[in-house]
């Protein structure tokens, strides 16, 4: 079994689902893209819920 690879909680895919459900395709999609761009080795990650 592979270890978790997402630096954030909730995971980036779950965050995207929640953002699009809450804000719609345009704003939620942009929030998802921004989140995925932040998911890199230079960001510590952590708890980052949809606001």
mmCIF entry with sequence, helices, sheets and N, C-alpha, C, O atoms, coordinates in Angstrom:
data_MODEL
# 
_entry.id   MODEL 
# 
_entity.id                         1 
_entity.type                       polymer 
_entity.pdbx_number_of_molecules   1 
# 
_entity_poly.entity_id                      1 
_entity_poly.type                           'polypeptide(L)' 
_entity_poly.nstd_linkage                   no 
_entity_poly.nstd_monomer                   no 
_entity_poly.pdbx_seq_one_letter_code       
;(UNK)(UNK)(UNK)(UNK)(UNK)(UNK)(UNK)(UNK)(UNK)(UNK)(UNK)(UNK)(UNK)(UNK)(UNK)(UNK)
(UNK)(UNK)(UNK)(UNK)(UNK)(UNK)(UNK)(UNK)(UNK)(UNK)(UNK)(UNK)(UNK)(UNK)(UNK)(UNK)
(UNK)(UNK)(UNK)(UNK)(UNK)(UNK)(UNK)(UNK)(UNK)(UNK)(UNK)(UNK)(UNK)(UNK)(UNK)(UNK)
(UNK)(UNK)(UNK)
;
_entity_poly.pdbx_seq_one_letter_code_can   XXXXXXXXXXXXXXXXXXXXXXXXXXXXXXXXXXXXXXXXXXXXXXXXXXX 
_entity_poly.pdbx_strand_id                 A 
# 
loop_
_entity_poly_seq.entity_id 
_entity_poly_seq.num 
_entity_poly_seq.mon_id 
_entity_poly_seq.hetero 
1 1  UNK n 
1 2  UNK n 
1 3  UNK n 
1 4  UNK n 
1 5  UNK n 
1 6  UNK n 
1 7  UNK n 
1 8  UNK n 
1 9  UNK n 
1 10 UNK n 
1 11 UNK n 
1 12 UNK n 
1 13 UNK n 
1 14 UNK n 
1 15 UNK n 
1 16 UNK n 
1 17 UNK n 
1 18 UNK n 
1 19 UNK n 
1 20 UNK n 
1 21 UNK n 
1 22 UNK n 
1 23 UNK n 
1 24 UNK n 
1 25 UNK n 
1 26 UNK n 
1 27 UNK n 
1 28 UNK n 
1 29 UNK n 
1 30 UNK n 
1 31 UNK n 
1 32 UNK n 
1 33 UNK n 
1 34 UNK n 
1 35 UNK n 
1 36 UNK n 
1 37 UNK n 
1 38 UNK n 
1 39 UNK n 
1 40 UNK n 
1 41 UNK n 
1 42 UNK n 
1 43 UNK n 
1 44 UNK n 
1 45 UNK n 
1 46 UNK n 
1 47 UNK n 
1 48 UNK n 
1 49 UNK n 
1 50 UNK n 
1 51 UNK n 
# 
_struct_asym.id          A 
_struct_asym.entity_id   1 
# 
_struct_conf.conf_type_id            HELX_P 
_struct_conf.id                      HELX_P1 
_struct_conf.pdbx_PDB_helix_id       AA1 
_struct_conf.beg_label_comp_id       UNK 
_struct_conf.beg_label_asym_id       A 
_struct_conf.beg_label_seq_id        12 
_struct_conf.pdbx_beg_PDB_ins_code   ? 
_struct_conf.end_label_comp_id       UNK 
_struct_conf.end_label_asym_id       A 
_struct_conf.end_label_seq_id        38 
_struct_conf.pdbx_end_PDB_ins_code   ? 
_struct_conf.beg_auth_comp_id        UNK 
_struct_conf.beg_auth_asym_id        A 
_struct_conf.beg_auth_seq_id         12 
_struct_conf.end_auth_comp_id        UNK 
_struct_conf.end_auth_asym_id        A 
_struct_conf.end_auth_seq_id         38 
_struct_conf.pdbx_PDB_helix_class    1 
_struct_conf.details                 ? 
_struct_conf.pdbx_PDB_helix_length   27 
# 
_struct_conf_type.id          HELX_P 
_struct_conf_type.criteria    ? 
_struct_conf_type.reference   ? 
# 
_struct_sheet.id               AA1 
_struct_sheet.type             ? 
_struct_sheet.number_strands   2 
_struct_sheet.details          ? 
# 
_struct_sheet_order.sheet_id     AA1 
_struct_sheet_order.range_id_1   1 
_struct_sheet_order.range_id_2   2 
_struct_sheet_order.offset       ? 
_struct_sheet_order.sense        parallel 
# 
loop_
_struct_sheet_range.sheet_id 
_struct_sheet_range.id 
_struct_sheet_range.beg_label_comp_id 
_struct_sheet_range.beg_label_asym_id 
_struct_sheet_range.beg_label_seq_id 
_struct_sheet_range.pdbx_beg_PDB_ins_code 
_struct_sheet_range.end_label_comp_id 
_struct_sheet_range.end_label_asym_id 
_struct_sheet_range.end_label_seq_id 
_struct_sheet_range.pdbx_end_PDB_ins_code 
_struct_sheet_range.beg_auth_comp_id 
_struct_sheet_range.beg_auth_asym_id 
_struct_sheet_range.beg_auth_seq_id 
_struct_sheet_range.end_auth_comp_id 
_struct_sheet_range.end_auth_asym_id 
_struct_sheet_range.end_auth_seq_id 
AA1 1 UNK A 8  ? UNK A 9  ? UNK A 8  UNK A 9  
AA1 2 UNK A 46 ? UNK A 47 ? UNK A 46 UNK A 47 
# 
loop_
_atom_site.group_PDB 
_atom_site.id 
_atom_site.type_symbol 
_atom_site.label_atom_id 
_atom_site.label_alt_id 
_atom_site.label_comp_id 
_atom_site.label_asym_id 
_atom_site.label_entity_id 
_atom_site.label_seq_id 
_atom_site.pdbx_PDB_ins_code 
_atom_site.Cartn_x 
_atom_site.Cartn_y 
_atom_site.Cartn_z 
_atom_site.occupancy 
_atom_site.B_iso_or_equiv 
_atom_site.pdbx_formal_charge 
_atom_site.auth_seq_id 
_atom_site.auth_comp_id 
_atom_site.auth_asym_id 
_atom_site.auth_atom_id 
_atom_site.pdbx_PDB_model_num 
ATOM 1   N N  . UNK A 1 1  ? 0.843   -1.177 0.000   1.00 0.00 ? 1  UNK A N  1 
ATOM 2   C CA . UNK A 1 1  ? 0.000   0.000  0.000   1.00 0.00 ? 1  UNK A CA 1 
ATOM 3   C C  . UNK A 1 1  ? 0.892   1.245  0.000   1.00 0.00 ? 1  UNK A C  1 
ATOM 4   O O  . UNK A 1 1  ? 1.852   1.326  0.766   1.00 0.00 ? 1  UNK A O  1 
ATOM 5   N N  . UNK A 1 2  ? 0.573   2.199  -0.851  1.00 0.00 ? 2  UNK A N  1 
ATOM 6   C CA . UNK A 1 2  ? 1.356   3.429  -0.938  1.00 0.00 ? 2  UNK A CA 1 
ATOM 7   C C  . UNK A 1 2  ? 0.983   4.379  0.202   1.00 0.00 ? 2  UNK A C  1 
ATOM 8   O O  . UNK A 1 2  ? -0.166  4.398  0.645   1.00 0.00 ? 2  UNK A O  1 
ATOM 9   N N  . UNK A 1 3  ? 1.944   5.160  0.672   1.00 0.00 ? 3  UNK A N  1 
ATOM 10  C CA . UNK A 1 3  ? 1.622   6.165  1.687   1.00 0.00 ? 3  UNK A CA 1 
ATOM 11  C C  . UNK A 1 3  ? 0.852   7.327  1.061   1.00 0.00 ? 3  UNK A C  1 
ATOM 12  O O  . UNK A 1 3  ? 0.834   7.493  -0.158  1.00 0.00 ? 3  UNK A O  1 
ATOM 13  N N  . UNK A 1 4  ? 0.220   8.123  1.916   1.00 0.00 ? 4  UNK A N  1 
ATOM 14  C CA . UNK A 1 4  ? -0.481  9.316  1.415   1.00 0.00 ? 4  UNK A CA 1 
ATOM 15  C C  . UNK A 1 4  ? 0.504   10.210 0.695   1.00 0.00 ? 4  UNK A C  1 
ATOM 16  O O  . UNK A 1 4  ? 1.641   10.363 1.141   1.00 0.00 ? 4  UNK A O  1 
ATOM 17  N N  . UNK A 1 5  ? 0.091   10.797 -0.399  1.00 0.00 ? 5  UNK A N  1 
ATOM 18  C CA . UNK A 1 5  ? 0.990   11.672 -1.136  1.00 0.00 ? 5  UNK A CA 1 
ATOM 19  C C  . UNK A 1 5  ? 0.535   13.122 -1.123  1.00 0.00 ? 5  UNK A C  1 
ATOM 20  O O  . UNK A 1 5  ? 1.327   14.008 -1.442  1.00 0.00 ? 5  UNK A O  1 
ATOM 21  N N  . UNK A 1 6  ? -0.700  13.389 -0.769  1.00 0.00 ? 6  UNK A N  1 
ATOM 22  C CA . UNK A 1 6  ? -1.182  14.771 -0.722  1.00 0.00 ? 6  UNK A CA 1 
ATOM 23  C C  . UNK A 1 6  ? -0.700  15.428 0.564   1.00 0.00 ? 6  UNK A C  1 
ATOM 24  O O  . UNK A 1 6  ? -0.780  14.834 1.640   1.00 0.00 ? 6  UNK A O  1 
ATOM 25  N N  . UNK A 1 7  ? -0.205  16.640 0.452   1.00 0.00 ? 7  UNK A N  1 
ATOM 26  C CA . UNK A 1 7  ? 0.318   17.381 1.598   1.00 0.00 ? 7  UNK A CA 1 
ATOM 27  C C  . UNK A 1 7  ? -0.786  18.030 2.429   1.00 0.00 ? 7  UNK A C  1 
ATOM 28  O O  . UNK A 1 7  ? -0.547  18.492 3.545   1.00 0.00 ? 7  UNK A O  1 
ATOM 29  N N  . UNK A 1 8  ? -1.976  18.058 1.882   1.00 0.00 ? 8  UNK A N  1 
ATOM 30  C CA . UNK A 1 8  ? -3.064  18.768 2.533   1.00 0.00 ? 8  UNK A CA 1 
ATOM 31  C C  . UNK A 1 8  ? -4.139  17.826 3.046   1.00 0.00 ? 8  UNK A C  1 
ATOM 32  O O  . UNK A 1 8  ? -4.253  16.681 2.609   1.00 0.00 ? 8  UNK A O  1 
ATOM 33  N N  . UNK A 1 9  ? -4.916  18.334 3.977   1.00 0.00 ? 9  UNK A N  1 
ATOM 34  C CA . UNK A 1 9  ? -6.142  17.660 4.412   1.00 0.00 ? 9  UNK A CA 1 
ATOM 35  C C  . UNK A 1 9  ? -7.246  18.694 4.348   1.00 0.00 ? 9  UNK A C  1 
ATOM 36  O O  . UNK A 1 9  ? -7.095  19.755 4.955   1.00 0.00 ? 9  UNK A O  1 
ATOM 37  N N  . UNK A 1 10 ? -8.329  18.460 3.665   1.00 0.00 ? 10 UNK A N  1 
ATOM 38  C CA . UNK A 1 10 ? -8.649  17.286 2.857   1.00 0.00 ? 10 UNK A CA 1 
ATOM 39  C C  . UNK A 1 10 ? -7.738  17.204 1.632   1.00 0.00 ? 10 UNK A C  1 
ATOM 40  O O  . UNK A 1 10 ? -7.090  18.183 1.259   1.00 0.00 ? 10 UNK A O  1 
ATOM 41  N N  . UNK A 1 11 ? -7.699  16.037 1.021   1.00 0.00 ? 11 UNK A N  1 
ATOM 42  C CA . UNK A 1 11 ? -6.854  15.846 -0.160  1.00 0.00 ? 11 UNK A CA 1 
ATOM 43  C C  . UNK A 1 11 ? -7.270  16.816 -1.260  1.00 0.00 ? 11 UNK A C  1 
ATOM 44  O O  . UNK A 1 11 ? -8.369  17.370 -1.232  1.00 0.00 ? 11 UNK A O  1 
ATOM 45  N N  . UNK A 1 12 ? -6.390  17.012 -2.218  1.00 0.00 ? 12 UNK A N  1 
ATOM 46  C CA . UNK A 1 12 ? -6.675  17.953 -3.303  1.00 0.00 ? 12 UNK A CA 1 
ATOM 47  C C  . UNK A 1 12 ? -7.925  17.561 -4.093  1.00 0.00 ? 12 UNK A C  1 
ATOM 48  O O  . UNK A 1 12 ? -8.700  18.429 -4.494  1.00 0.00 ? 12 UNK A O  1 
ATOM 49  N N  . UNK A 1 13 ? -8.122  16.279 -4.315  1.00 0.00 ? 13 UNK A N  1 
ATOM 50  C CA . UNK A 1 13 ? -9.309  15.858 -5.067  1.00 0.00 ? 13 UNK A CA 1 
ATOM 51  C C  . UNK A 1 13 ? -10.585 16.091 -4.262  1.00 0.00 ? 13 UNK A C  1 
ATOM 52  O O  . UNK A 1 13 ? -11.597 16.518 -4.817  1.00 0.00 ? 13 UNK A O  1 
ATOM 53  N N  . UNK A 1 14 ? -10.545 15.815 -2.965  1.00 0.00 ? 14 UNK A N  1 
ATOM 54  C CA . UNK A 1 14 ? -11.716 16.058 -2.117  1.00 0.00 ? 14 UNK A CA 1 
ATOM 55  C C  . UNK A 1 14 ? -11.991 17.556 -2.008  1.00 0.00 ? 14 UNK A C  1 
ATOM 56  O O  . UNK A 1 14 ? -13.147 17.982 -2.025  1.00 0.00 ? 14 UNK A O  1 
ATOM 57  N N  . UNK A 1 15 ? -10.936 18.350 -1.897  1.00 0.00 ? 15 UNK A N  1 
ATOM 58  C CA . UNK A 1 15 ? -11.065 19.808 -1.853  1.00 0.00 ? 15 UNK A CA 1 
ATOM 59  C C  . UNK A 1 15 ? -11.754 20.306 -3.126  1.00 0.00 ? 15 UNK A C  1 
ATOM 60  O O  . UNK A 1 15 ? -12.643 21.155 -3.063  1.00 0.00 ? 15 UNK A O  1 
ATOM 61  N N  . UNK A 1 16 ? -11.343 19.776 -4.276  1.00 0.00 ? 16 UNK A N  1 
ATOM 62  C CA . UNK A 1 16 ? -11.931 20.185 -5.554  1.00 0.00 ? 16 UNK A CA 1 
ATOM 63  C C  . UNK A 1 16 ? -13.415 19.858 -5.613  1.00 0.00 ? 16 UNK A C  1 
ATOM 64  O O  . UNK A 1 16 ? -14.217 20.682 -6.052  1.00 0.00 ? 16 UNK A O  1 
ATOM 65  N N  . UNK A 1 17 ? -13.780 18.673 -5.178  1.00 0.00 ? 17 UNK A N  1 
ATOM 66  C CA . UNK A 1 17 ? -15.193 18.276 -5.165  1.00 0.00 ? 17 UNK A CA 1 
ATOM 67  C C  . UNK A 1 17 ? -15.999 19.219 -4.280  1.00 0.00 ? 17 UNK A C  1 
ATOM 68  O O  . UNK A 1 17 ? -17.070 19.679 -4.676  1.00 0.00 ? 17 UNK A O  1 
ATOM 69  N N  . UNK A 1 18 ? -15.492 19.507 -3.085  1.00 0.00 ? 18 UNK A N  1 
ATOM 70  C CA . UNK A 1 18 ? -16.203 20.390 -2.156  1.00 0.00 ? 18 UNK A CA 1 
ATOM 71  C C  . UNK A 1 18 ? -16.287 21.812 -2.692  1.00 0.00 ? 18 UNK A C  1 
ATOM 72  O O  . UNK A 1 18 ? -17.334 22.449 -2.577  1.00 0.00 ? 18 UNK A O  1 
ATOM 73  N N  . UNK A 1 19 ? -15.204 22.323 -3.275  1.00 0.00 ? 19 UNK A N  1 
ATOM 74  C CA . UNK A 1 19 ? -15.190 23.691 -3.795  1.00 0.00 ? 19 UNK A CA 1 
ATOM 75  C C  . UNK A 1 19 ? -16.179 23.851 -4.948  1.00 0.00 ? 19 UNK A C  1 
ATOM 76  O O  . UNK A 1 19 ? -16.915 24.836 -5.001  1.00 0.00 ? 19 UNK A O  1 
ATOM 77  N N  . UNK A 1 20 ? -16.199 22.897 -5.862  1.00 0.00 ? 20 UNK A N  1 
ATOM 78  C CA . UNK A 1 20 ? -17.115 22.981 -7.001  1.00 0.00 ? 20 UNK A CA 1 
ATOM 79  C C  . UNK A 1 20 ? -18.557 22.823 -6.542  1.00 0.00 ? 20 UNK A C  1 
ATOM 80  O O  . UNK A 1 20 ? -19.450 23.485 -7.071  1.00 0.00 ? 20 UNK A O  1 
ATOM 81  N N  . UNK A 1 21 ? -18.793 21.960 -5.569  1.00 0.00 ? 21 UNK A N  1 
ATOM 82  C CA . UNK A 1 21 ? -20.155 21.792 -5.033  1.00 0.00 ? 21 UNK A CA 1 
ATOM 83  C C  . UNK A 1 21 ? -20.640 23.063 -4.348  1.00 0.00 ? 21 UNK A C  1 
ATOM 84  O O  . UNK A 1 21 ? -21.808 23.432 -4.470  1.00 0.00 ? 21 UNK A O  1 
ATOM 85  N N  . UNK A 1 22 ? -19.746 23.727 -3.632  1.00 0.00 ? 22 UNK A N  1 
ATOM 86  C CA . UNK A 1 22 ? -20.131 24.905 -2.850  1.00 0.00 ? 22 UNK A CA 1 
ATOM 87  C C  . UNK A 1 22 ? -20.202 26.183 -3.691  1.00 0.00 ? 22 UNK A C  1 
ATOM 88  O O  . UNK A 1 22 ? -21.115 26.989 -3.517  1.00 0.00 ? 22 UNK A O  1 
ATOM 89  N N  . UNK A 1 23 ? -19.235 26.370 -4.608  1.00 0.00 ? 23 UNK A N  1 
ATOM 90  C CA . UNK A 1 23 ? -19.121 27.634 -5.331  1.00 0.00 ? 23 UNK A CA 1 
ATOM 91  C C  . UNK A 1 23 ? -19.426 27.564 -6.822  1.00 0.00 ? 23 UNK A C  1 
ATOM 92  O O  . UNK A 1 23 ? -19.430 28.594 -7.496  1.00 0.00 ? 23 UNK A O  1 
ATOM 93  N N  . UNK A 1 24 ? -19.680 26.377 -7.345  1.00 0.00 ? 24 UNK A N  1 
ATOM 94  C CA . UNK A 1 24 ? -19.951 26.254 -8.769  1.00 0.00 ? 24 UNK A CA 1 
ATOM 95  C C  . UNK A 1 24 ? -18.680 25.973 -9.562  1.00 0.00 ? 24 UNK A C  1 
ATOM 96  O O  . UNK A 1 24 ? -17.571 26.004 -9.030  1.00 0.00 ? 24 UNK A O  1 
ATOM 97  N N  . UNK A 1 25 ? -18.874 25.700 -10.838 1.00 0.00 ? 25 UNK A N  1 
ATOM 98  C CA . UNK A 1 25 ? -17.771 25.258 -11.680 1.00 0.00 ? 25 UNK A CA 1 
ATOM 99  C C  . UNK A 1 25 ? -16.694 26.326 -11.862 1.00 0.00 ? 25 UNK A C  1 
ATOM 100 O O  . UNK A 1 25 ? -15.507 26.006 -11.798 1.00 0.00 ? 25 UNK A O  1 
ATOM 101 N N  . UNK A 1 26 ? -17.067 27.567 -12.083 1.00 0.00 ? 26 UNK A N  1 
ATOM 102 C CA . UNK A 1 26 ? -16.070 28.600 -12.363 1.00 0.00 ? 26 UNK A CA 1 
ATOM 103 C C  . UNK A 1 26 ? -15.212 28.911 -11.136 1.00 0.00 ? 26 UNK A C  1 
ATOM 104 O O  . UNK A 1 26 ? -13.997 28.717 -11.168 1.00 0.00 ? 26 UNK A O  1 
ATOM 105 N N  . UNK A 1 27 ? -15.827 29.386 -10.068 1.00 0.00 ? 27 UNK A N  1 
ATOM 106 C CA . UNK A 1 27 ? -15.051 29.754 -8.878  1.00 0.00 ? 27 UNK A CA 1 
ATOM 107 C C  . UNK A 1 27 ? -14.445 28.516 -8.213  1.00 0.00 ? 27 UNK A C  1 
ATOM 108 O O  . UNK A 1 27 ? -13.279 28.536 -7.820  1.00 0.00 ? 27 UNK A O  1 
ATOM 109 N N  . UNK A 1 28 ? -15.224 27.446 -8.084  1.00 0.00 ? 28 UNK A N  1 
ATOM 110 C CA . UNK A 1 28 ? -14.715 26.214 -7.485  1.00 0.00 ? 28 UNK A CA 1 
ATOM 111 C C  . UNK A 1 28 ? -13.574 25.621 -8.295  1.00 0.00 ? 28 UNK A C  1 
ATOM 112 O O  . UNK A 1 28 ? -12.611 25.100 -7.733  1.00 0.00 ? 28 UNK A O  1 
ATOM 113 N N  . UNK A 1 29 ? -13.683 25.701 -9.612  1.00 0.00 ? 29 UNK A N  1 
ATOM 114 C CA . UNK A 1 29 ? -12.611 25.209 -10.479 1.00 0.00 ? 29 UNK A CA 1 
ATOM 115 C C  . UNK A 1 29 ? -11.332 26.008 -10.318 1.00 0.00 ? 29 UNK A C  1 
ATOM 116 O O  . UNK A 1 29 ? -10.237 25.446 -10.288 1.00 0.00 ? 29 UNK A O  1 
ATOM 117 N N  . UNK A 1 30 ? -11.474 27.325 -10.214 1.00 0.00 ? 30 UNK A N  1 
ATOM 118 C CA . UNK A 1 30 ? -10.298 28.177 -9.997  1.00 0.00 ? 30 UNK A CA 1 
ATOM 119 C C  . UNK A 1 30 ? -9.668  27.912 -8.631  1.00 0.00 ? 30 UNK A C  1 
ATOM 120 O O  . UNK A 1 30 ? -8.444  27.886 -8.503  1.00 0.00 ? 30 UNK A O  1 
ATOM 121 N N  . UNK A 1 31 ? -10.502 27.716 -7.617  1.00 0.00 ? 31 UNK A N  1 
ATOM 122 C CA . UNK A 1 31 ? -9.980  27.378 -6.286  1.00 0.00 ? 31 UNK A CA 1 
ATOM 123 C C  . UNK A 1 31 ? -9.219  26.053 -6.333  1.00 0.00 ? 31 UNK A C  1 
ATOM 124 O O  . UNK A 1 31 ? -8.182  25.905 -5.687  1.00 0.00 ? 31 UNK A O  1 
ATOM 125 N N  . UNK A 1 32 ? -9.735  25.100 -7.093  1.00 0.00 ? 32 UNK A N  1 
ATOM 126 C CA . UNK A 1 32 ? -9.094  23.790 -7.227  1.00 0.00 ? 32 UNK A CA 1 
ATOM 127 C C  . UNK A 1 32 ? -7.734  23.907 -7.910  1.00 0.00 ? 32 UNK A C  1 
ATOM 128 O O  . UNK A 1 32 ? -6.757  23.296 -7.478  1.00 0.00 ? 32 UNK A O  1 
ATOM 129 N N  . UNK A 1 33 ? -7.685  24.696 -8.974  1.00 0.00 ? 33 UNK A N  1 
ATOM 130 C CA . UNK A 1 33 ? -6.419  24.894 -9.687  1.00 0.00 ? 33 UNK A CA 1 
ATOM 131 C C  . UNK A 1 33 ? -5.391  25.542 -8.770  1.00 0.00 ? 33 UNK A C  1 
ATOM 132 O O  . UNK A 1 33 ? -4.234  25.122 -8.746  1.00 0.00 ? 33 UNK A O  1 
ATOM 133 N N  . UNK A 1 34 ? -5.799  26.561 -8.015  1.00 0.00 ? 34 UNK A N  1 
ATOM 134 C CA . UNK A 1 34 ? -4.887  27.235 -7.092  1.00 0.00 ? 34 UNK A CA 1 
ATOM 135 C C  . UNK A 1 34 ? -4.369  26.264 -6.037  1.00 0.00 ? 34 UNK A C  1 
ATOM 136 O O  . UNK A 1 34 ? -3.191  26.297 -5.680  1.00 0.00 ? 34 UNK A O  1 
ATOM 137 N N  . UNK A 1 35 ? -5.239  25.411 -5.547  1.00 0.00 ? 35 UNK A N  1 
ATOM 138 C CA . UNK A 1 35 ? -4.842  24.415 -4.541  1.00 0.00 ? 35 UNK A CA 1 
ATOM 139 C C  . UNK A 1 35 ? -3.820  23.440 -5.113  1.00 0.00 ? 35 UNK A C  1 
ATOM 140 O O  . UNK A 1 35 ? -2.822  23.134 -4.461  1.00 0.00 ? 35 UNK A O  1 
ATOM 141 N N  . UNK A 1 36 ? -4.062  22.955 -6.320  1.00 0.00 ? 36 UNK A N  1 
ATOM 142 C CA . UNK A 1 36 ? -3.140  22.003 -6.952  1.00 0.00 ? 36 UNK A CA 1 
ATOM 143 C C  . UNK A 1 36 ? -1.781  22.657 -7.207  1.00 0.00 ? 36 UNK A C  1 
ATOM 144 O O  . UNK A 1 36 ? -0.747  22.006 -7.067  1.00 0.00 ? 36 UNK A O  1 
ATOM 145 N N  . UNK A 1 37 ? -1.776  23.923 -7.576  1.00 0.00 ? 37 UNK A N  1 
ATOM 146 C CA . UNK A 1 37 ? -0.507  24.631 -7.777  1.00 0.00 ? 37 UNK A CA 1 
ATOM 147 C C  . UNK A 1 37 ? 0.273   24.779 -6.474  1.00 0.00 ? 37 UNK A C  1 
ATOM 148 O O  . UNK A 1 37 ? 1.504   24.804 -6.489  1.00 0.00 ? 37 UNK A O  1 
ATOM 149 N N  . UNK A 1 38 ? -0.431  24.876 -5.350  1.00 0.00 ? 38 UNK A N  1 
ATOM 150 C CA . UNK A 1 38 ? 0.242   24.993 -4.050  1.00 0.00 ? 38 UNK A CA 1 
ATOM 151 C C  . UNK A 1 38 ? 0.740   23.652 -3.525  1.00 0.00 ? 38 UNK A C  1 
ATOM 152 O O  . UNK A 1 38 ? 1.521   23.618 -2.574  1.00 0.00 ? 38 UNK A O  1 
ATOM 153 N N  . UNK A 1 39 ? 0.308   22.560 -4.118  1.00 0.00 ? 39 UNK A N  1 
ATOM 154 C CA . UNK A 1 39 ? 0.700   21.223 -3.653  1.00 0.00 ? 39 UNK A CA 1 
ATOM 155 C C  . UNK A 1 39 ? 2.056   20.868 -4.267  1.00 0.00 ? 39 UNK A C  1 
ATOM 156 O O  . UNK A 1 39 ? 2.128   20.215 -5.307  1.00 0.00 ? 39 UNK A O  1 
ATOM 157 N N  . UNK A 1 40 ? 3.119   21.307 -3.610  1.00 0.00 ? 40 UNK A N  1 
ATOM 158 C CA . UNK A 1 40 ? 4.471   21.066 -4.097  1.00 0.00 ? 40 UNK A CA 1 
ATOM 159 C C  . UNK A 1 40 ? 5.424   20.916 -2.911  1.00 0.00 ? 40 UNK A C  1 
ATOM 160 O O  . UNK A 1 40 ? 5.033   21.187 -1.776  1.00 0.00 ? 40 UNK A O  1 
ATOM 161 N N  . UNK A 1 41 ? 6.654   20.493 -3.148  1.00 0.00 ? 41 UNK A N  1 
ATOM 162 C CA . UNK A 1 41 ? 7.594   20.252 -2.046  1.00 0.00 ? 41 UNK A CA 1 
ATOM 163 C C  . UNK A 1 41 ? 7.948   21.497 -1.231  1.00 0.00 ? 41 UNK A C  1 
ATOM 164 O O  . UNK A 1 41 ? 8.446   21.370 -0.112  1.00 0.00 ? 41 UNK A O  1 
ATOM 165 N N  . UNK A 1 42 ? 7.705   22.686 -1.761  1.00 0.00 ? 42 UNK A N  1 
ATOM 166 C CA . UNK A 1 42 ? 8.058   23.917 -1.057  1.00 0.00 ? 42 UNK A CA 1 
ATOM 167 C C  . UNK A 1 42 ? 6.953   24.421 -0.135  1.00 0.00 ? 42 UNK A C  1 
ATOM 168 O O  . UNK A 1 42 ? 7.154   25.391 0.596   1.00 0.00 ? 42 UNK A O  1 
ATOM 169 N N  . UNK A 1 43 ? 5.801   23.780 -0.161  1.00 0.00 ? 43 UNK A N  1 
ATOM 170 C CA . UNK A 1 43 ? 4.677   24.159 0.693   1.00 0.00 ? 43 UNK A CA 1 
ATOM 171 C C  . UNK A 1 43 ? 4.512   23.083 1.762   1.00 0.00 ? 43 UNK A C  1 
ATOM 172 O O  . UNK A 1 43 ? 4.471   21.896 1.438   1.00 0.00 ? 43 UNK A O  1 
ATOM 173 N N  . UNK A 1 44 ? 4.418   23.481 3.034   1.00 0.00 ? 44 UNK A N  1 
ATOM 174 C CA . UNK A 1 44 ? 4.308   22.476 4.098   1.00 0.00 ? 44 UNK A CA 1 
ATOM 175 C C  . UNK A 1 44 ? 2.971   21.742 4.124   1.00 0.00 ? 44 UNK A C  1 
ATOM 176 O O  . UNK A 1 44 ? 2.872   20.678 4.736   1.00 0.00 ? 44 UNK A O  1 
ATOM 177 N N  . UNK A 1 45 ? 1.944   22.282 3.476   1.00 0.00 ? 45 UNK A N  1 
ATOM 178 C CA . UNK A 1 45 ? 0.632   21.628 3.479   1.00 0.00 ? 45 UNK A CA 1 
ATOM 179 C C  . UNK A 1 45 ? -0.085  21.843 4.794   1.00 0.00 ? 45 UNK A C  1 
ATOM 180 O O  . UNK A 1 45 ? 0.061   22.891 5.424   1.00 0.00 ? 45 UNK A O  1 
ATOM 181 N N  . UNK A 1 46 ? -0.863  20.852 5.212   1.00 0.00 ? 46 UNK A N  1 
ATOM 182 C CA . UNK A 1 46 ? -1.607  20.949 6.461   1.00 0.00 ? 46 UNK A CA 1 
ATOM 183 C C  . UNK A 1 46 ? -3.103  20.999 6.223   1.00 0.00 ? 46 UNK A C  1 
ATOM 184 O O  . UNK A 1 46 ? -3.593  20.636 5.154   1.00 0.00 ? 46 UNK A O  1 
ATOM 185 N N  . UNK A 1 47 ? -3.820  21.457 7.243   1.00 0.00 ? 47 UNK A N  1 
ATOM 186 C CA . UNK A 1 47 ? -5.277  21.535 7.180   1.00 0.00 ? 47 UNK A CA 1 
ATOM 187 C C  . UNK A 1 47 ? -5.681  22.764 6.383   1.00 0.00 ? 47 UNK A C  1 
ATOM 188 O O  . UNK A 1 47 ? -5.309  23.883 6.737   1.00 0.00 ? 47 UNK A O  1 
ATOM 189 N N  . UNK A 1 48 ? -6.434  22.567 5.317   1.00 0.00 ? 48 UNK A N  1 
ATOM 190 C CA . UNK A 1 48 ? -6.836  23.657 4.424   1.00 0.00 ? 48 UNK A CA 1 
ATOM 191 C C  . UNK A 1 48 ? -8.235  23.375 3.884   1.00 0.00 ? 48 UNK A C  1 
ATOM 192 O O  . UNK A 1 48 ? -8.380  22.903 2.756   1.00 0.00 ? 48 UNK A O  1 
ATOM 193 N N  . UNK A 1 49 ? -9.273  23.662 4.686   1.00 0.00 ? 49 UNK A N  1 
ATOM 194 C CA . UNK A 1 49 ? -10.638 23.379 4.240   1.00 0.00 ? 49 UNK A CA 1 
ATOM 195 C C  . UNK A 1 49 ? -11.134 24.402 3.220   1.00 0.00 ? 49 UNK A C  1 
ATOM 196 O O  . UNK A 1 49 ? -10.555 25.479 3.079   1.00 0.00 ? 49 UNK A O  1 
ATOM 197 N N  . UNK A 1 50 ? -12.197 24.060 2.519   1.00 0.00 ? 50 UNK A N  1 
ATOM 198 C CA . UNK A 1 50 ? -12.857 24.998 1.613   1.00 0.00 ? 50 UNK A CA 1 
ATOM 199 C C  . UNK A 1 50 ? -13.527 26.052 2.482   1.00 0.00 ? 50 UNK A C  1 
ATOM 200 O O  . UNK A 1 50 ? -14.275 25.715 3.400   1.00 0.00 ? 50 UNK A O  1 
ATOM 201 N N  . UNK A 1 51 ? -13.268 27.309 2.203   1.00 0.00 ? 51 UNK A N  1 
ATOM 202 C CA . UNK A 1 51 ? -13.841 28.402 3.007   1.00 0.00 ? 51 UNK A CA 1 
ATOM 203 C C  . UNK A 1 51 ? -14.903 29.128 2.234   1.00 0.00 ? 51 UNK A C  1 
ATOM 204 O O  . UNK A 1 51 ? -15.498 30.076 2.744   1.00 0.00 ? 51 UNK A O  1 
# 
